[in-house]
Amino acid sequence: MRRNIVRLGLCFLVFLSMASTIKATGRSQDQEARVDQVLNREIDVTGDGVKDLITLHLKGLGWQAPFNWELSIRSKGKLIFSHESDDSWLDKFFNDPGYVDDQCKSYLACKMKYYLHDLLDHLFIATDLSPNDHAYDKTDSGSIHFVARQELENRFKLPASEAEETVNWMIQKLKSGKTWVLYVPISPVLSEYPRMYVEKVAAFITIYEW
């Protein structure tokens, strides 16, 4: 009888020990799994000689789960651009060879490369858009002469003459090849229409549509 009581007592102590370990391990795994990471870059994207703050905020239940992210750009402390993305639809494609590039070989490696490096590294490109002839084509409804002008008139209420003057200024800046063009990513293989910062309206204006 006494031996049975001792055996039951030992079993109960082992159970308590296992329960405590399981509970502690569960907390640790949950803390390690959740992603809530902020990445910053500083670069002068407005052309005023002062570096602007680009912030990418990654959120997810874990590296094996889809991400949401928020992008913000601040110039001298003032928010001049923001964007949010729900990447649930594209998460599975990180398994596809070559979706990010030929260097990463696994879902996790490709996903980490995209979010921790490529997304911010490829966000801005200094380009004159010369490979895209229709970008400056006055007869193309997707060119800067239509797209940017309409945004300047409709969103910022610039008079037609002032909008046209601003578009000509944008073209001159772009053709210098030194202006940063913003490409907000939709996925590793696709981005939104290119934008450039226009000081006159203190905002990023769409350059052209394809």
N, C-alpha and C positions, 0 to 999 in steps of 0.2 A: 504493500500500500504506500509506504513511504517512498519506495523507489519510483512508483508511478507519479507521485506528487512532484518529486524532484525533476522527473523527465518532462512533465507538463510545464513546470516552471521554466526549464531551459528552453523548451519550444517557444514559450511565450516571449522570452527575452530575444530569441533569434528572430521571431516575427516582428517585434518592435524595432530591432536593428535594421531589418530589411525594409520595413515601411519608411523608416527615417531616411535610409539611403535612397530609396525610390523617390521620395518627396523632394529631397535635396537635389538629386540628379535631374528631376523634372524641371525645377526652377532654373538650374544652371543651363540646361539645353535651351529653354525658352529664352533666357537672356542672351545666349550666344546666337540664337537663330534670327531674332528680329533685327532688321536692318533699318537704321535711322541715321543716315550719314550725310554730312555736308561737305561739299568740295568747293573750293574757291580758286579763282584765277584773277589776276590783275593785269589789265592791258588797256591802252588808250584806244577805245573803239569810237569815240566821239570826235577825235581829231583836235582836241583843245590843249593837248600837251600834258594832260593829267590822267593818270591811270584810273580806269573805271573798275568797279568790283563786279565780277560775274560769279554768281552763286548757284550751284546745283544741289538740290536737296533730294536725296534718294530715300524712298520708304518702301518697305515690304515685310512680309511675315518671315522671310528668310531668303537666302540666296537661291533656294530651289523653288521659290514662289515668284509670281509676277510682281513687277515694281510699278509704283506711281512715282512721278518725280515733278519737281517744281524748279523752274529756271527764273532767275531774276538778274537784272543788270541795273546797277546804281552808279550814277555819275555825281560826284561830290555829295554823296549821301542821299541824293534824290532818285527815286525809282523811275527809270525811263523805259523799262520793258519787263514783262512778266509772261510766263507761259506755264501751263500744267499739262501733264500727259499721263494717261492710263495705258500702260503697256501690256495689259492682260492678253490682248490678241496676238502679240508677237512673241511672247515668252517661249513658246514651243519651238520656234524657228532657230533658237540658239543651238539646237541639236543638229541642224543641217550643216554639213561640211561646206565651208566657203561662205557662209551667210555673213559672218563678220569679216573674216579674211582667211587666207590659207595657212596662217601661222598657228592659230589656236586650234586645238584638236578635240575639245570636249565642250559640253554644254556649259559647265561652270567656268572654264577658262575663257570661252568666247563671251559669256555674259559679263564677267568681271572686266575683260578688256574693253568692251563697249561702254559700260557705265562708268568705270573708274578712269578711263583714258580717252577713248575715241570721241565720246560725246562732247566733251569740252574742247579737246584738241582740234576737232574739225568744225567747231561752231562758227568760227570766223575765218574767212579766207580773203587775202588781199588779191583782188583780181580786177581786170578791166572788162571782163565779160566778152572779150573779142571772139571766142569760139561760138558765141550765140548771136549770130547776125541779126536775128529778129528782135533782139533786146532793144535795139535802137531804131528799128524800122518804123517810119512814120505811117506806113500803110497797114501795119500789123496791129490788130486790136488787143494783142497781149503784150505789146511793147511798153516801154517806159513812158512813151508819149501819151498813152491812153491810161494805163494802169496807175502809174504814180500821179498823174495829173488829176484823175478822178478822185483818188484818195485824198489828195491835198484840198481839192474843192469841196468834196462831200463831208469828209471827216473833220477837216480843220477850217473849213469855210473860207479858204483863200479865194480872192477874185481870180477869174480865168487868166488874166494877164500875169498876175503874181505867181500863180501856179505854174504857168508855162516858163516863166523866168527861173523858178526853182527847179523845174525839171531840167532845164539847160545847164544849170549849176551842177545838178546831180550827174549828168552825163560827163561834164568836164572833169569832175572829181573821179568818177569811175575810170575814165580813159587814162588817167594818170597812172593807174595800176597800183596805187598806194592806199586806196580806200578799203577799209574792212567791210566785207559783205557778210551779213548774218544769214546762216543757213540753219534754221531750227530743225533738228532731226525728227522724223516720224518713225524711222527704223534705221538699222545699219545700212540699208540700201536706198533709202528714200528720205527726202527733206521737204520742208515747206518752200514756198516761193522765196527767192532771195530778197533781203531787205538791206537798206543802208540808213545810217543815222543822218537826219536832216536837222541841223541846228535851228533853222527858222521856226520849226514846229516842235522842237525838242522831242522827237520821236523817230522810230524806225519806220521807214516807208517802203512798201513793196516796190521792187524795181520793175519786174515783169512777170508774166505768167506764161506757162508753156501749154 
